[in-house]
Amino acid sequence: MKKEVIIRPEAEAEIEKAYHWYEEQRKGLGLDFLLCIEEAIEKISRNPEVYSLVHKNVRRILIHRFP
């Protein structure tokens, strides 16, 4: 059973900023970044307990391709 993943507005703003930055570096790289973000969100929703608990009920997954 999938869990709901909540992305805070601050995180959404960071994702958008990173998308534009990567897109400026190379056309299409921003899209690759977003696809990695979507994959990470899907992984967390399927099995959240696997990922680090960083604060109360907040978990984090690292995306190695895009530091």
One Martini backbone bead per residue (centre of mass of N, CA, C, O) as a GRO file, in nm:
protein
   67
    1MET     BB    1   0.095   0.037   0.024
    2LYS     BB    2   0.066   0.358  -0.032
    3LYS     BB    3   0.205   0.658   0.054
    4GLU     BB    4   0.195   0.976   0.134
    5VAL     BB    5   0.351   1.252  -0.029
    6ILE     BB    6   0.498   1.542   0.110
    7ILE     BB    7   0.563   1.860  -0.036
    8ARG     BB    8   0.709   2.126   0.036
    9PRO     BB    9   0.726   2.443  -0.077
   10GLU     BB   10   1.035   2.467  -0.047
   11ALA     BB   11   1.097   2.215  -0.217
   12GLU     BB   12   0.958   2.301  -0.476
   13ALA     BB   13   1.137   2.551  -0.520
   14GLU     BB   14   1.404   2.392  -0.539
   15ILE     BB   15   1.328   2.216  -0.777
   16GLU     BB   16   1.278   2.445  -0.977
   17LYS     BB   17   1.557   2.573  -0.960
   18ALA     BB   18   1.715   2.321  -1.045
   19TYR     BB   19   1.589   2.278  -1.315
   20HIS     BB   20   1.688   2.544  -1.442
   21TRP     BB   21   1.988   2.499  -1.398
   22TYR     BB   22   2.016   2.232  -1.558
   23GLU     BB   23   1.899   2.347  -1.824
   24GLU     BB   24   2.135   2.554  -1.862
   25GLN     BB   25   2.360   2.343  -1.891
   26ARG     BB   26   2.142   2.134  -2.038
   27LYS     BB   27   1.940   2.030  -2.255
   28GLY     BB   28   1.727   1.804  -2.060
   29LEU     BB   29   1.843   1.789  -1.765
   30GLY     BB   30   1.593   1.884  -1.612
   31LEU     BB   31   1.419   1.641  -1.686
   32ASP     BB   32   1.597   1.429  -1.557
   33PHE     BB   33   1.565   1.540  -1.275
   34LEU     BB   34   1.255   1.504  -1.251
   35LEU     BB   35   1.258   1.197  -1.293
   36CYS     BB   36   1.422   1.141  -1.034
   37ILE     BB   37   1.218   1.263  -0.841
   38GLU     BB   38   0.980   1.080  -0.911
   39GLU     BB   39   1.121   0.817  -0.834
   40ALA     BB   40   1.171   0.890  -0.537
   41ILE     BB   41   0.874   0.927  -0.457
   42GLU     BB   42   0.788   0.642  -0.526
   43LYS     BB   43   0.976   0.496  -0.329
   44ILE     BB   44   0.867   0.625  -0.071
   45SER     BB   45   0.566   0.538  -0.103
   46ARG     BB   46   0.633   0.221  -0.091
   47ASN     BB   47   0.906   0.255   0.135
   48PRO     BB   48   0.970   0.466   0.387
   49GLU     BB   49   1.145   0.303   0.609
   50VAL     BB   50   1.419   0.301   0.441
   51TYR     BB   51   1.437   0.599   0.507
   52SER     BB   52   1.551   0.866   0.648
   53LEU     BB   53   1.510   1.011   0.956
   54VAL     BB   54   1.517   1.372   1.024
   55HIS     BB   55   1.209   1.446   1.135
   56LYS     BB   56   1.001   1.280   1.282
   57ASN     BB   57   0.809   1.240   0.971
   58VAL     BB   58   1.081   1.291   0.812
   59ARG     BB   59   1.209   1.204   0.496
   60ARG     BB   60   1.508   1.085   0.307
   61ILE     BB   61   1.635   1.114  -0.028
   62LEU     BB   62   1.894   1.043  -0.240
   63ILE     BB   63   2.036   1.199  -0.540
   64HIS     BB   64   2.322   1.115  -0.696
   65ARG     BB   65   2.318   1.256  -0.980
   66PHE     BB   66   2.187   1.508  -0.802
   67PRO     BB   67   2.330   1.708  -0.557
   0.00000   0.00000   0.00000
